[in-house]
Amino acid sequence: MSDQGAEALAGLIGSGVQRLSGIDLPQAAAGQSIDSLKAIADAAPTGEPVFDAAATADIQGNVIPGFNKDYQRFLFLSLSEVEAARSWLHWLAPRLSSMQEVLDFRREFRRERLLTGQTDPSKAATWTAFAVSRTAIVKLLGKEALGDMGDEAFRQGMASRSTYLGDPTQPATPGHRDGWCVGGTDSEADFLVIVAADTPEDLNAAAAEILERAASNGLTITFDQACANLPGELAGHEHSGSRTACRNPASEA
């Protein structure tokens, strides 16, 4: 830690500031020197945390490292029969794609691309991810279970927090929660299933199987959003034209 950084840290502590960007700052005793503050900072662990095998098998692959497939569908579903929905969840669980599964595919693709120069992988993969809403927690586990969850935003729900986040307050205004296709005042879904594939055919086949099984267990489709990579020179870019990249935490090989 540099002398300048230590002085800045000492100034923050001296002024009574206890948090900076969500990080707890050390509490200084009266007259604590800059050298002692440097020692505290230099003793902190360096580098990014590494996920072990248990974590990479448990974390969904759409969270880390991300699906990044050319074709995806977002299936929003609502349940009507609790036990039937539990049966569907039991069927879906082993079909979810883990962080390790996605990492293995992407590493193999990169190795192949370096060896052959191909821009498209020779093997295809179809991946599935799952998310649950607060309404599903209440239906499946009860209100007490929802109250025990620590995330206040999740407990409140998207519609309840919309005006707090700056969305329009007048129902007639575009963007108001009453007009949302999903997640609004009367359109909150219980489950979200994300399906990602390399071809439209693989994508639609996987989605059809999930929806067929869901329907047989009393679930109804609330909204179905199909997505695809942009064509031509914009492939791999945002709609704004920018190419976005972000870093992910490390994982053990």
Backbone as CSV, one residue per row, in Angstrom:
resi,resn,N_x,N_y,N_z,CA_x,CA_y,CA_z,C_x,C_y,C_z
1,MET,0.852,-1.191,0.000,0.000,0.000,0.000,0.888,1.241,0.000
2,SER,0.600,2.202,-0.855,1.426,3.396,-0.953,1.185,4.321,0.231
3,ASP,2.162,5.244,0.458,1.993,6.232,1.525,0.766,7.093,1.273
4,GLN,0.522,7.433,-0.007,-0.639,8.258,-0.345,-1.938,7.531,-0.010
5,GLY,-1.982,6.227,-0.333,-3.174,5.448,-0.020,-3.387,5.320,1.468
6,ALA,-2.297,5.131,2.211,-2.408,5.017,3.662,-2.915,6.310,4.274
7,GLU,-2.436,7.441,3.746,-2.892,8.727,4.262,-4.381,8.926,3.992
8,ALA,-4.838,8.508,2.791,-6.258,8.632,2.462,-7.101,7.762,3.382
9,LEU,-6.626,6.541,3.640,-7.341,5.645,4.538,-7.383,6.210,5.947
10,ALA,-6.256,6.769,6.390,-6.214,7.367,7.720,-7.186,8.530,7.818
11,GLY,-7.296,9.307,6.737,-8.222,10.430,6.736,-9.665,9.983,6.839
12,LEU,-10.006,8.900,6.147,-11.367,8.380,6.219,-11.694,7.905,7.623
13,ILE,-10.764,7.181,8.223,-11.002,6.670,9.569,-11.124,7.816,10.551
14,GLY,-10.264,8.819,10.383,-10.296,9.941,11.302,-11.587,10.727,11.220
15,SER,-12.225,10.729,10.024,-13.459,11.496,9.864,-14.690,10.698,10.255
16,GLY,-14.489,9.454,10.676,-15.611,8.653,11.150,-16.320,7.867,10.069
17,VAL,-15.786,7.843,8.841,-16.394,7.058,7.771,-16.057,5.591,7.988
18,GLN,-17.074,4.733,8.051,-16.837,3.334,8.376,-16.994,2.398,7.185
19,ARG,-17.618,2.878,6.108,-17.804,1.991,4.967,-17.472,2.735,3.682
20,LEU,-16.834,2.053,2.777,-16.502,2.609,1.472,-16.787,1.538,0.432
21,SER,-17.804,1.788,-0.423,-18.195,0.818,-1.448,-18.516,-0.539,-0.850
22,GLY,-19.138,-0.544,0.320,-19.542,-1.795,0.929,-18.450,-2.520,1.673
23,ILE,-17.259,-1.916,1.814,-16.131,-2.568,2.477,-15.968,-1.993,3.872
24,ASP,-15.867,-2.848,4.863,-15.632,-2.393,6.226,-14.198,-1.905,6.363
25,LEU,-14.038,-0.681,6.824,-12.710,-0.141,7.048,-12.264,-0.442,8.469
26,PRO,-10.963,-0.640,8.675,-10.477,-0.898,10.032,-10.677,0.316,10.918
27,GLN,-10.938,0.069,12.185,-11.133,1.152,13.134,-9.792,1.542,13.749
28,ALA,-9.478,2.797,13.680,-8.188,3.268,14.174,-8.297,3.710,15.623
29,ALA,-7.291,3.346,16.384,-7.208,3.850,17.749,-6.647,5.264,17.711
30,ALA,-6.855,5.983,18.777,-6.363,7.358,18.836,-4.852,7.381,18.626
31,GLY,-4.413,8.214,17.683,-2.986,8.352,17.443,-2.370,7.230,16.634
32,GLN,-3.195,6.382,16.006,-2.646,5.271,15.229,-1.866,5.812,14.041
33,SER,-0.689,5.264,13.792,0.202,5.801,12.769,-0.151,5.286,11.386
34,ILE,0.352,5.996,10.370,0.159,5.571,8.988,0.841,4.231,8.743
35,ASP,2.012,4.015,9.364,2.722,2.747,9.175,1.887,1.565,9.647
36,SER,1.172,1.735,10.760,0.348,0.634,11.258,-0.830,0.373,10.334
37,LEU,-1.382,1.437,9.726,-2.471,1.259,8.766,-1.972,0.551,7.514
38,LYS,-0.756,0.871,7.080,-0.181,0.191,5.927,-0.024,-1.298,6.209
39,ALA,0.373,-1.630,7.424,0.551,-3.036,7.786,-0.775,-3.781,7.733
40,ILE,-1.862,-3.116,8.176,-3.185,-3.739,8.131,-3.588,-4.019,6.687
41,ALA,-3.401,-3.019,5.820,-3.804,-3.166,4.421,-2.956,-4.202,3.704
42,ASP,-1.645,-4.202,3.964,-0.753,-5.127,3.273,-0.973,-6.567,3.711
43,ALA,-1.560,-6.759,4.903,-1.810,-8.113,5.395,-3.071,-8.714,4.797
44,ALA,-3.886,-7.900,4.107,-5.131,-8.400,3.524,-4.827,-9.366,2.389
45,PRO,-5.654,-10.392,2.193,-5.418,-11.350,1.113,-5.514,-10.674,-0.247
46,THR,-4.690,-11.123,-1.176,-4.685,-10.552,-2.516,-5.232,-11.563,-3.511
47,GLY,-5.594,-11.069,-4.694,-6.093,-11.954,-5.738,-7.571,-12.249,-5.585
48,GLU,-8.128,-12.894,-6.592,-9.542,-13.227,-6.593,-9.776,-14.582,-5.944
49,PRO,-10.957,-14.779,-5.336,-11.254,-16.094,-4.763,-11.381,-17.132,-5.874
50,VAL,-10.999,-18.356,-5.564,-11.067,-19.448,-6.529,-12.177,-20.403,-6.115
51,PHE,-13.095,-20.686,-7.037,-14.176,-21.616,-6.755,-13.652,-23.047,-6.810
52,ASP,-13.998,-23.845,-5.813,-13.583,-25.242,-5.817,-14.586,-26.084,-6.605
53,ALA,-14.341,-27.392,-6.661,-15.172,-28.284,-7.472,-16.621,-28.304,-6.997
54,ALA,-16.817,-28.231,-5.686,-18.184,-28.245,-5.160,-18.958,-27.018,-5.622
55,ALA,-18.296,-25.869,-5.642,-18.962,-24.632,-6.059,-19.257,-24.637,-7.549
56,THR,-18.306,-25.087,-8.367,-18.520,-25.076,-9.814,-19.598,-26.063,-10.237
57,ALA,-19.843,-27.074,-9.407,-20.923,-28.015,-9.700,-22.267,-27.494,-9.226
58,ASP,-22.257,-26.535,-8.299,-23.492,-26.038,-7.692,-23.993,-24.750,-8.340
59,ILE,-23.084,-23.888,-8.779,-23.455,-22.610,-9.390,-23.929,-22.846,-10.821
60,GLN,-25.002,-22.174,-11.210,-25.515,-22.336,-12.562,-24.601,-21.645,-13.577
61,GLY,-24.500,-22.261,-14.744,-23.580,-21.776,-15.765,-23.971,-20.456,-16.395
62,ASN,-25.247,-20.065,-16.285,-25.620,-18.763,-16.832,-25.174,-17.629,-15.918
63,VAL,-24.859,-17.953,-14.653,-24.357,-16.950,-13.716,-22.869,-16.730,-13.956
64,ILE,-22.109,-17.791,-13.942,-20.677,-17.796,-14.257,-20.400,-19.058,-15.064
65,PRO,-19.809,-18.952,-16.228,-19.283,-17.759,-16.902,-20.285,-17.074,-17.824
66,GLY,-21.517,-17.551,-17.875,-22.519,-17.010,-18.792,-22.686,-17.919,-19.997
67,PHE,-23.895,-17.987,-20.514,-24.170,-18.902,-21.623,-23.555,-18.419,-22.941
68,ASN,-23.760,-17.153,-23.275,-23.177,-16.586,-24.503,-23.502,-17.410,-25.751
69,LYS,-24.692,-17.952,-25.812,-25.127,-18.694,-26.995,-25.832,-17.758,-27.974
70,ASP,-25.782,-18.129,-29.255,-26.396,-17.290,-30.284,-27.917,-17.266,-30.194
71,TYR,-28.507,-18.332,-29.643,-29.968,-18.424,-29.591,-30.404,-18.783,-28.173
72,GLN,-31.364,-18.007,-27.651,-31.857,-18.256,-26.301,-33.357,-17.975,-26.239
73,ARG,-34.007,-18.638,-25.280,-35.414,-18.351,-24.997,-35.599,-18.221,-23.496
74,PHE,-36.391,-17.227,-23.120,-36.708,-16.977,-21.718,-38.170,-17.360,-21.503
75,LEU,-38.384,-18.428,-20.758,-39.717,-18.976,-20.547,-40.195,-18.621,-19.141
76,PHE,-41.219,-17.786,-19.054,-41.791,-17.382,-17.769,-43.040,-18.222,-17.514
77,LEU,-43.083,-18.871,-16.358,-44.138,-19.841,-16.069,-44.822,-19.543,-14.746
78,SER,-46.096,-19.913,-14.666,-46.865,-19.780,-13.428,-47.424,-21.140,-13.048
79,LEU,-47.397,-21.440,-11.755,-47.882,-22.733,-11.283,-49.304,-22.612,-10.757
80,SER,-50.034,-23.723,-10.826,-51.401,-23.750,-10.295,-51.581,-24.856,-9.267
81,GLU,-50.785,-25.916,-9.380,-50.867,-27.039,-8.455,-49.494,-27.253,-7.819
82,VAL,-49.429,-27.092,-6.514,-48.145,-27.113,-5.817,-47.421,-28.442,-5.978
83,GLU,-48.088,-29.545,-5.717,-47.414,-30.840,-5.780,-46.989,-31.178,-7.203
84,ALA,-47.820,-30.827,-8.171,-47.452,-31.063,-9.568,-46.242,-30.214,-9.955
85,ALA,-46.197,-28.981,-9.452,-45.053,-28.112,-9.731,-43.781,-28.680,-9.115
86,ARG,-43.894,-29.243,-7.921,-42.729,-29.873,-7.294,-42.232,-31.051,-8.135
87,SER,-43.148,-31.794,-8.709,-42.768,-32.909,-9.572,-42.008,-32.411,-10.798
88,TRP,-42.473,-31.309,-11.367,-41.795,-30.725,-12.528,-40.406,-30.220,-12.153
89,LEU,-40.281,-29.602,-10.987,-38.981,-29.122,-10.528,-38.008,-30.286,-10.336
90,HIS,-38.525,-31.402,-9.827,-37.691,-32.595,-9.649,-37.194,-33.105,-11.002
91,TRP,-38.037,-33.028,-12.019,-37.644,-33.439,-13.370,-36.630,-32.464,-13.974
92,LEU,-36.811,-31.165,-13.705,-35.967,-30.144,-14.321,-34.572,-30.077,-13.709
93,ALA,-34.464,-30.313,-12.411,-33.213,-30.079,-11.680,-31.986,-30.718,-12.329
94,PRO,-32.000,-32.004,-12.683,-30.787,-32.595,-13.269,-30.483,-32.096,-14.682
95,ARG,-31.391,-31.354,-15.274,-31.184,-30.829,-16.623,-30.575,-29.429,-16.624
96,LEU,-30.394,-28.851,-15.445,-29.793,-27.524,-15.361,-28.289,-27.607,-15.612
97,SER,-27.757,-26.605,-16.269,-26.344,-26.603,-16.658,-25.509,-25.906,-15.588
98,SER,-24.492,-26.607,-15.114,-23.647,-26.071,-14.052,-22.545,-25.181,-14.614
99,MET,-21.944,-24.440,-13.723,-20.776,-23.619,-14.064,-19.681,-24.481,-14.677
100,GLN,-19.446,-25.668,-14.105,-18.385,-26.539,-14.604,-18.677,-27.021,-16.016
101,GLU,-19.929,-27.383,-16.282,-20.299,-27.859,-17.613,-20.051,-26.791,-18.673
102,VAL,-20.441,-25.571,-18.372,-20.268,-24.485,-19.334,-18.791,-24.131,-19.493
103,LEU,-18.056,-24.108,-18.389,-16.625,-23.821,-18.464,-15.893,-24.862,-19.303
104,ASP,-16.221,-26.139,-19.104,-15.559,-27.203,-19.861,-15.780,-27.028,-21.358
105,PHE,-17.008,-26.699,-21.742,-17.318,-26.512,-23.159,-16.546,-25.326,-23.732
106,ARG,-16.535,-24.226,-23.000,-15.880,-23.021,-23.510,-14.371,-23.193,-23.593
107,ARG,-13.795,-23.908,-22.634,-12.353,-24.161,-22.692,-11.997,-25.033,-23.885
108,GLU,-12.820,-26.041,-24.155,-12.580,-26.906,-25.302,-12.733,-26.123,-26.603
109,PHE,-13.717,-25.234,-26.654,-13.916,-24.413,-27.844,-12.714,-23.502,-28.088
110,ARG,-12.204,-22.894,-27.024,-11.039,-22.024,-27.172,-9.810,-22.812,-27.625
111,ARG,-9.630,-24.009,-27.064,-8.508,-24.851,-27.475,-8.624,-25.197,-28.955
112,GLU,-9.822,-25.559,-29.373,-10.054,-25.913,-30.772,-9.826,-24.718,-31.691
113,ARG,-10.265,-23.553,-31.250,-10.104,-22.354,-32.076,-8.634,-21.994,-32.246
114,LEU,-7.834,-22.162,-31.185,-6.407,-21.880,-31.274,-5.703,-22.861,-32.202
115,LEU,-6.160,-24.121,-32.192,-5.513,-25.141,-33.010,-5.904,-25.059,-34.477
116,THR,-7.176,-24.761,-34.741,-7.686,-24.839,-36.110,-8.039,-23.490,-36.719
117,GLY,-8.236,-22.484,-35.886,-8.647,-21.185,-36.400,-10.135,-21.078,-36.671
118,GLN,-10.909,-22.118,-36.339,-12.348,-22.089,-36.574,-13.023,-21.100,-35.625
119,THR,-14.005,-20.392,-36.148,-14.750,-19.444,-35.318,-16.013,-20.056,-34.732
120,ASP,-16.422,-21.207,-35.256,-17.595,-21.902,-34.734,-17.161,-23.247,-34.161
121,PRO,-17.687,-23.623,-32.990,-17.293,-24.903,-32.393,-17.786,-26.076,-33.231
122,SER,-16.999,-27.153,-33.250,-17.404,-28.338,-34.006,-18.490,-29.117,-33.272
123,LYS,-18.596,-28.900,-31.965,-19.621,-29.561,-31.166,-20.647,-28.531,-30.699
124,ALA,-21.877,-28.970,-30.577,-22.949,-28.090,-30.112,-23.348,-28.464,-28.691
125,ALA,-23.913,-27.505,-27.994,-24.384,-27.751,-26.628,-25.643,-26.934,-26.391
126,THR,-26.573,-27.521,-25.674,-27.790,-26.822,-25.271,-27.809,-26.755,-23.754
127,TRP,-27.986,-25.557,-23.227,-27.896,-25.341,-21.784,-29.208,-24.801,-21.227
128,THR,-29.427,-25.071,-19.946,-30.664,-24.657,-19.282,-30.345,-24.037,-17.925
129,ALA,-31.048,-22.956,-17.606,-30.918,-22.298,-16.304,-32.309,-22.045,-15.736
130,PHE,-32.356,-21.789,-14.444,-33.647,-21.680,-13.753,-33.579,-20.600,-12.679
131,ALA,-34.690,-19.867,-12.525,-34.810,-18.883,-11.447,-36.220,-18.950,-10.878
132,VAL,-36.345,-18.577,-9.619,-37.628,-18.651,-8.925,-37.982,-17.265,-8.384
133,SER,-39.257,-16.922,-8.386,-39.692,-15.613,-7.902,-40.220,-15.713,-6.477
134,ARG,-40.504,-14.557,-5.905,-41.025,-14.523,-4.535,-42.398,-15.184,-4.450
135,THR,-43.199,-15.066,-5.514,-44.532,-15.675,-5.478,-44.440,-17.190,-5.404
136,ALA,-43.450,-17.760,-6.084,-43.275,-19.208,-6.034,-42.824,-19.657,-4.650
137,ILE,-41.973,-18.864,-4.010,-41.533,-19.199,-2.653,-42.736,-19.288,-1.719
138,VAL,-43.641,-18.320,-1.829,-44.831,-18.312,-0.974,-45.715,-19.520,-1.267
139,LYS,-45.923,-19.815,-2.547,-46.799,-20.927,-2.919,-46.219,-22.279,-2.509
140,LEU,-44.908,-22.425,-2.643,-44.279,-23.718,-2.377,-43.890,-23.903,-0.913
141,LEU,-43.475,-22.800,-0.253,-42.915,-22.930,1.091,-43.638,-22.107,2.149
142,GLY,-44.469,-21.149,1.720,-45.205,-20.335,2.676,-44.600,-18.956,2.880
143,LYS,-45.398,-18.046,3.436,-44.963,-16.666,3.643,-43.792,-16.568,4.615
144,GLU,-43.760,-17.457,5.587,-42.676,-17.407,6.566,-41.325,-17.645,5.900
145,ALA,-41.297,-18.552,4.929,-40.050,-18.828,4.216,-39.580,-17.602,3.445
146,LEU,-40.526,-16.879,2.842,-40.157,-15.656,2.129,-39.620,-14.617,3.103
147,GLY,-40.253,-14.500,4.266,-39.801,-13.537,5.261,-38.415,-13.833,5.787
148,ASP,-38.013,-15.103,5.737,-36.691,-15.488,6.229,-35.581,-15.162,5.235
149,MET,-35.943,-14.818,4.006,-34.930,-14.517,2.996,-34.374,-13.123,3.234
150,GLY,-33.063,-12.988,3.135,-32.410,-11.749,3.522,-32.504,-10.614,2.527
151,ASP,-32.817,-10.901,1.270,-32.825,-9.866,0.237,-34.171,-9.145,0.229
152,GLU,-34.172,-7.898,0.696,-35.422,-7.147,0.793,-36.038,-6.902,-0.579
153,ALA,-35.207,-6.616,-1.575,-35.717,-6.356,-2.921,-36.442,-7.581,-3.463
154,PHE,-35.898,-8.762,-3.213,-36.548,-9.993,-3.669,-37.880,-10.185,-2.957
155,ARG,-37.911,-9.917,-1.661,-39.148,-10.098,-0.898,-40.247,-9.159,-1.382
156,GLN,-39.879,-7.956,-1.777,-40.871,-6.978,-2.218,-41.381,-7.267,-3.623
157,GLY,-40.524,-7.714,-4.505,-40.919,-7.994,-5.877,-40.691,-6.809,-6.802
158,MET,-40.613,-7.101,-8.096,-40.292,-6.077,-9.088,-41.339,-4.975,-9.153
159,ALA,-42.604,-5.363,-9.180,-43.663,-4.368,-9.337,-43.693,-3.403,-8.155
160,SER,-43.536,-3.923,-6.953,-43.591,-3.082,-5.759,-42.439,-2.088,-5.704
161,ARG,-41.311,-2.436,-6.300,-40.124,-1.580,-6.243,-39.955,-0.697,-7.475
162,SER,-40.861,-0.800,-8.423,-40.640,-0.127,-9.703,-40.534,1.391,-9.567
163,THR,-41.452,2.010,-8.833,-41.394,3.469,-8.701,-40.194,3.902,-7.862
164,TYR,-39.797,3.065,-6.919,-38.610,3.351,-6.107,-37.365,3.424,-6.990
165,LEU,-37.360,2.629,-8.063,-36.218,2.601,-8.977,-36.315,3.657,-10.073
166,GLY,-37.401,4.434,-10.067,-37.514,5.514,-11.030,-38.446,5.259,-12.189
167,ASP,-39.194,4.154,-12.169,-40.153,3.886,-13.238,-41.353,4.827,-13.115
168,PRO,-42.114,4.996,-14.198,-43.259,5.914,-14.167,-44.261,5.558,-13.077
169,THR,-44.882,6.585,-12.513,-45.877,6.385,-11.457,-47.303,6.412,-11.992
170,GLN,-47.497,6.939,-13.200,-48.831,7.021,-13.785,-49.086,5.819,-14.693
171,PRO,-50.175,5.083,-14.471,-50.445,3.874,-15.261,-50.494,4.109,-16.767
172,ALA,-50.888,5.306,-17.192,-50.998,5.571,-18.625,-49.644,5.843,-19.278
173,THR,-48.613,6.035,-18.476,-47.287,6.355,-19.009,-46.565,5.080,-19.441
174,PRO,-45.989,5.062,-20.654,-45.232,3.879,-21.092,-44.124,3.534,-20.100
175,GLY,-44.010,2.257,-19.792,-43.012,1.809,-18.834,-43.573,1.562,-17.448
176,HIS,-44.828,1.975,-17.213,-45.444,1.707,-15.911,-45.650,0.205,-15.738
177,ARG,-45.561,-0.263,-14.503,-45.629,-1.703,-14.224,-46.925,-2.356,-14.699
178,ASP,-48.006,-1.586,-14.808,-49.266,-2.167,-15.271,-49.183,-2.647,-16.715
179,GLY,-48.228,-2.119,-17.470,-48.104,-2.493,-18.872,-46.996,-3.484,-19.166
180,TRP,-46.313,-3.965,-18.134,-45.223,-4.915,-18.357,-45.759,-6.245,-18.880
181,CYS,-45.010,-6.846,-19.785,-45.387,-8.170,-20.293,-45.248,-9.232,-19.211
182,VAL,-44.279,-9.066,-18.344,-44.062,-10.012,-17.254,-43.449,-9.264,-16.078
183,GLY,-43.827,-9.675,-14.861,-43.277,-9.052,-13.666,-44.042,-7.849,-13.177
184,GLY,-45.134,-7.498,-13.871,-45.902,-6.320,-13.501,-46.937,-6.589,-12.429
185,THR,-47.867,-5.650,-12.300,-48.876,-5.717,-11.243,-49.650,-7.026,-11.271
186,ASP,-50.076,-7.443,-12.452,-50.856,-8.680,-12.575,-50.186,-9.696,-13.492
187,SER,-48.873,-9.582,-13.657,-48.201,-10.488,-14.595,-46.928,-11.094,-14.008
188,GLU,-46.910,-11.240,-12.687,-45.717,-11.801,-12.046,-45.666,-13.308,-12.261
189,ALA,-44.548,-13.797,-12.755,-44.372,-15.227,-13.000,-43.785,-15.902,-11.768
190,ASP,-43.962,-17.214,-11.692,-43.387,-17.978,-10.590,-41.979,-18.467,-10.911
191,PHE,-41.782,-18.893,-12.153,-40.491,-19.453,-12.548,-40.008,-18.821,-13.851
192,LEU,-38.699,-18.796,-14.001,-38.071,-18.433,-15.266,-37.119,-19.553,-15.654
193,VAL,-37.285,-20.061,-16.867,-36.357,-21.046,-17.415,-35.677,-20.418,-18.624
194,ILE,-34.353,-20.441,-18.625,-33.571,-19.925,-19.746,-32.986,-21.110,-20.504
195,VAL,-33.250,-21.160,-21.795,-32.697,-22.207,-22.651,-31.784,-21.542,-23.668
196,ALA,-30.581,-22.081,-23.844,-29.607,-21.505,-24.771,-29.025,-22.605,-25.645
197,ALA,-28.857,-22.306,-26.941,-28.364,-23.320,-27.875,-27.606,-22.664,-29.018
198,ASP,-26.940,-23.506,-29.806,-26.153,-23.017,-30.938,-26.978,-22.871,-32.207
199,THR,-28.127,-23.545,-32.266,-28.979,-23.461,-33.451,-30.425,-23.250,-33.025
200,PRO,-31.235,-22.623,-33.877,-32.656,-22.456,-33.546,-33.362,-23.793,-33.360
201,GLU,-32.951,-24.800,-34.129,-33.594,-26.109,-34.035,-33.361,-26.743,-32.665
202,ASP,-32.104,-26.707,-32.199,-31.799,-27.267,-30.880,-32.506,-26.480,-29.778
203,LEU,-32.537,-25.168,-29.936,-33.189,-24.316,-28.942,-34.666,-24.651,-28.811
204,ASN,-35.353,-24.689,-29.937,-36.801,-24.898,-29.905,-37.167,-26.311,-29.467
205,ALA,-36.318,-27.281,-29.793,-36.582,-28.652,-29.361,-36.486,-28.764,-27.841
206,ALA,-35.459,-28.146,-27.263,-35.292,-28.190,-25.809,-36.408,-27.431,-25.104
207,ALA,-36.760,-26.263,-25.639,-37.831,-25.469,-25.029,-39.165,-26.196,-25.111
208,ALA,-39.420,-26.857,-26.236,-40.683,-27.577,-26.403,-40.814,-28.700,-25.381
209,GLU,-39.715,-29.403,-25.117,-39.749,-30.483,-24.126,-40.056,-29.933,-22.737
210,ILE,-39.426,-28.816,-22.391,-39.652,-28.210,-21.077,-41.093,-27.733,-20.943
211,LEU,-41.607,-27.081,-21.977,-42.971,-26.557,-21.925,-44.004,-27.679,-21.904
212,GLU,-43.743,-28.745,-22.644,-44.671,-29.880,-22.648,-44.744,-30.515,-21.263
213,ARG,-43.587,-30.691,-20.653,-43.558,-31.279,-19.313,-44.198,-30.330,-18.296
214,ALA,-43.967,-29.038,-18.474,-44.562,-28.057,-17.570,-46.083,-28.080,-17.661
215,ALA,-46.606,-28.124,-18.880,-48.060,-28.131,-19.071,-48.696,-29.361,-18.446
216,SER,-48.008,-30.493,-18.533,-48.556,-31.724,-17.961,-48.553,-31.697,-16.439
217,ASN,-47.838,-30.730,-15.862,-47.803,-30.580,-14.410,-48.508,-29.302,-13.951
218,GLY,-49.399,-28.806,-14.778,-50.248,-27.699,-14.368,-49.638,-26.321,-14.461
219,LEU,-48.484,-26.179,-15.112,-47.872,-24.862,-15.267,-48.329,-24.236,-16.580
220,THR,-48.482,-22.928,-16.570,-48.876,-22.207,-17.775,-47.794,-21.203,-18.148
221,ILE,-47.644,-20.962,-19.444,-46.649,-20.019,-19.922,-47.199,-18.600,-19.787
222,THR,-46.472,-17.754,-19.069,-46.865,-16.361,-18.886,-46.301,-15.480,-19.992
223,PHE,-45.063,-15.765,-20.368,-44.410,-14.988,-21.422,-43.264,-15.815,-21.978
224,ASP,-43.051,-15.720,-23.287,-41.998,-16.472,-23.966,-41.216,-15.496,-24.834
225,GLN,-39.982,-15.203,-24.418,-39.151,-14.240,-25.141,-38.033,-14.967,-25.873
226,ALA,-38.073,-14.928,-27.204,-37.014,-15.517,-28.017,-35.947,-14.464,-28.303
227,CYS,-34.676,-14.876,-28.235,-33.558,-13.952,-28.446,-32.547,-14.586,-29.395
228,ALA,-31.795,-13.738,-30.096,-30.780,-14.242,-31.016,-29.660,-13.227,-31.158
229,ASN,-28.497,-13.726,-31.543,-27.352,-12.870,-31.806,-27.670,-11.930,-32.968
230,LEU,-27.116,-10.735,-32.928,-27.334,-9.794,-34.018,-26.651,-10.295,-35.291
231,PRO,-27.192,-9.977,-36.452,-26.623,-10.480,-37.706,-25.443,-9.644,-38.196
232,GLY,-24.703,-10.224,-39.137,-23.653,-9.495,-39.841,-22.548,-8.969,-38.952
233,GLU,-22.127,-7.739,-39.217,-21.000,-7.151,-38.501,-21.312,-6.862,-37.036
234,LEU,-22.587,-6.846,-36.679,-22.961,-6.579,-35.289,-22.987,-7.845,-34.436
235,ALA,-22.667,-8.980,-35.027,-22.646,-10.228,-34.258,-21.684,-10.104,-33.083
236,GLY,-22.145,-10.526,-31.917,-21.312,-10.453,-30.723,-21.301,-9.101,-30.049
237,HIS,-22.132,-8.175,-30.520,-22.177,-6.826,-29.962,-23.539,-6.555,-29.319
238,GLU,-23.555,-5.512,-28.488,-24.813,-5.019,-27.948,-25.592,-4.319,-29.060
239,HIS,-26.884,-4.050,-28.812,-27.677,-3.338,-29.806,-27.149,-1.924,-30.042
240,SER,-26.435,-1.393,-29.058,-25.844,-0.064,-29.207,-24.620,-0.087,-30.108
241,GLY,-24.127,-1.304,-30.410,-22.936,-1.428,-31.240,-21.672,-1.686,-30.459
242,SER,-21.729,-1.570,-29.123,-20.537,-1.789,-28.310,-20.355,-3.272,-28.031
243,ARG,-19.115,-3.653,-27.807,-18.806,-5.031,-27.459,-18.482,-5.077,-25.974
244,THR,-19.350,-5.714,-25.201,-19.228,-5.695,-23.753,-18.441,-6.900,-23.274
245,ALA,-17.565,-6.668,-22.315,-16.810,-7.762,-21.709,-16.714,-7.511,-20.217
246,CYS,-16.768,-8.566,-19.429,-16.620,-8.420,-17.986,-15.801,-9.587,-17.465
247,ARG,-15.156,-9.379,-16.334,-14.325,-10.411,-15.738,-15.158,-11.280,-14.821
248,ASN,-14.787,-12.541,-14.748,-15.440,-13.478,-13.849,-14.442,-13.958,-12.806
249,PRO,-14.925,-14.354,-11.619,-14.013,-14.929,-10.624,-13.328,-16.176,-11.170
250,ALA,-12.194,-16.498,-10.598,-11.435,-17.653,-11.060,-12.051,-18.943,-10.542
251,SER,-11.754,-20.037,-11.216,-12.200,-21.351,-10.767,-11.060,-22.330,-10.935
252,GLU,-11.037,-23.335,-10.090,-9.992,-24.337,-10.184,-10.178,-25.155,-11.446
253,ALA,-9.090,-25.541,-12.064,-9.156,-26.344,-13.287,-9.675,-27.732,-12.977
